[in-house]
């Protein structure tokens, strides 16, 4: 197992170790990490430095585990009862997704009930999902995917909702194009450009997602239906999968020339 190309985060490591210390005694956890690092090919001196153990102790841990199995990780010289009572219970899982037919679906728990919001109720969906984000019950990334917006925009809306009511934070007061059928040449250019940008970046290319991006980036308000009609008229949706591959091929040919 070659771990040389894996990027390790010291900050995340410290946070995760602190959390797991509520379940594992420190000594047991350090011996477990020492044996794991040994299996991954680390030198004994390096292992000792990382887990804060003498080099000979690392050698002893490895020898005992190889002889007696994982029970040998427990320090038999002292009591190391697992603090089961202080263990944090598993978080209640909440997921969200969007379906063009069913609308916004928020599911509570693996076998729990679900909340369904009609696809046209965008403000209601934003209010519910962003409130869950602010409560720490739903990730901004998952909420953004369900709402068809970028994660950065989702976080910004969540921050606004945390300090203002819905009319001030989620209702768009900008004056733009109010008639969905009026798509000027300039707007058509922006539509095509936004579609290509989202397709190459791996972001959603639905009419709803493109309309959201145009509102955020250009302050252009155009209906989802108008976006879909124009994109379909140009046949752009069929290019969603091929554009990234064509770009990668072009880069490859350019680097070889």
N, C-alpha and C positions, 0 to 999 in steps of 0.2 A: 504494500500500500504506500504510494508515493504522495506525500502531503506537501511537497515543496512549492507547489503552485497555489496552495490555498492561502487566502488572506485572513489572518486572525486579528480580531479587534480586542485590544487590551481592555478597553472600556466595557464592552459587552461581556468579556470574560469575567471581569470583576463583579459586574452586576449579577450575572448568572450564578457565580460561585456564592455570593452573599445570599441569594435567594435559596439555593439548594442547601445552605447550612442550616436552614430551618428544618430540614428533613434528615440530613446526614451529620453525624459528629465530625468535627474538623479533621481529626486524626484519620478517621476512616476514609473521608473524602480525599485527603492528600495521598494516602496509600493507593487508593483506587486510581487517581490521576497518575501517580508514579508508574504503576504497572501498565496503564494504557499508553503512556509515553514510551515505555520500554518496548511495547509491542509495535509502536509506530517507527521504531528505529532510532530514537534519540539516544545520545551518549549518556552514560551514568552520571557524569559530572554535571551535564546540563540539566538532567532530570532533578538532581539534588538541589540545584540552584533554584529551579522553578517552583518546586513544592516545599522548599524550606526544610529539607531533611539532610542529615549527614549522608555522605556517599555510601558508607558501609550499610546504613539503614536501608537505602534503596536496594542494594544488593541482597540484603536479607529478605526484604519484602518479595522480591522477584523469586528468590529461591523457595520461600515458603509457599507462595501461591502456586508455583509450578509443581510443588510436592503435594500440597493439601487442598488445592482448589481455592475458590473464592472465600470460604470461611476463614482462611488464613489472613485475610485482610483485616479482621477484627483484632484489636490489641488485647490479648488475653491478660495482660498485666493490670488493666484497669477496666472499670465498667464503662461501656460505651453504648448505653441504651439509646435507641433511636427516638428522638423527640416527636413521636407521631402526633401527640396532642396539639403541637404547635404548627403542624403542617398546614399550609394554605390550601383550601379546597380548590378543585379545578374550576376555572371560570365558566360561567354560563355562556354557552356559545350562541351568538346571534349572527346571522348571515343575511345579506341582501343581494338581490339581483333584479334585472329588468327583463321582461318578456313582452314582445310587441303585442301579443294577444291578451295575456293575463295582466300586464302592467307591472307595477313595482311590487315585489314579494319580499317581505321581511320574515325570516323564520327564527323562532325562539327555541333554542335547544335542538338536540338531535331528533327527538321524537315529540317536540312541542308543537304548539299551534303556530299559525302563520298569519301575518297581516297583509292584506292585498289592497293596493291602491290603484285605481284605474289609470291607464297610461296617459290620459289627458290631464290628470290632477297633478301637474308638475310642482306647484307651490306646496301642496300638501305633502308630496313625496319628499321634497327638499326639507321641509320642516321636520318631518319624522326622522329621516336619515341623519341630518346634520345634528339634531338633538341627541341621537345615539352616539355620534362621533364625539360631541362635547362631553357626554357622560362617560366616555372611555369604553363603551360597550360595542363599538363598531369602528374598524380602522378607516382612516380617511381614504386609503387606496380602494377599499372595497365599496365604500359609499360613492366614490367618484366614478367607478366602473358602472355602478347601477344607475347613476344619474347622467352618465354620458359626458362627463366633464373631466378636466385634468385634476390630479390630486392637489396641486398647488391652489387651483381655483376653489376646490372643495374646502381646503383648510381655511382659506380667506373668508368664504361664506360662513363657515362654522364659527369663526372668530366674531363676525358681525352679528350672528344670531345669538351669541353668548352675551352680548351687551345691548342689543336692540331687539324690539319686537319684530314680528314677521314683515309688516308693511315697510319698515325702515331698512331691514336687512336683506330681504329676499325679493321684494317686488322691484322690477327694473323701471326706474322713472325716466330713463333716457328717451328722447324723441328720435325715432329713426323711421325706417320704412314700415308703415302700418298695413299696407296692402300686399298680401303674399304674392300676387301675380305680377307686381311691378319689379322685375329683375333687370336692372340696367346693365350695360356692358361692364361697368366698373365692378358691380356686385358679382357678375358672372365670373370675372377674373379672380376675385377674392374667393369665390366658391371653389373654383378649380384649384387654386393655390392651396387652400386649406385642406381640400380632399387629399392632394398629393402629399402635403406635409404630414397629415395624420396617418396616411397609408404607409409612408416610409418610416414613421416613428413608432408604428405599432399601436396607435391610438384608434378608438372607434371612428368609423367613417359613416355612421348612420346620419340621416337627415337631422335628427335631434342633436347629435354631437357636433355636426358642422355648424348648425344654427347657433348653438351655445358658444362655440369658438368665435364666430363672427361677432356676436354680441360683446364678448369679452375683449377681443383683440382690436376690432375695427369700429365698435359701437354701431354696428349695422343690425337692425332687427328685421329678419326675414323668416317667414313661417317654415316649419319643418317640411310641410307638404311641398312648398315651392322649391326647397332645396332638393328634396327627393326627386321631384319631377324633372328638374334641370339636370341633376346628376345622371338619372336614368336615360334622359334624352341623349346625353353625350356618351352613354355606355361606360361611364367611369367605374361603377361598382364592380364590373367584371375585371378591372385592373388591380383591385385591392391586393390580391395574392401575388400577381406577377411583377408589380412595380419594385418591391424590395429585392426580388431575385434579379431583375434586370439591372438595378443599381449596383448590386454586388458583383455581377458579371462585368459591368462596365469598369468598376474600380480594379477588378482583377486584370482585365486587359490593359488598362492604363499603366498599372504597375509593372506589367511584363514588357511593355513597349519601350 
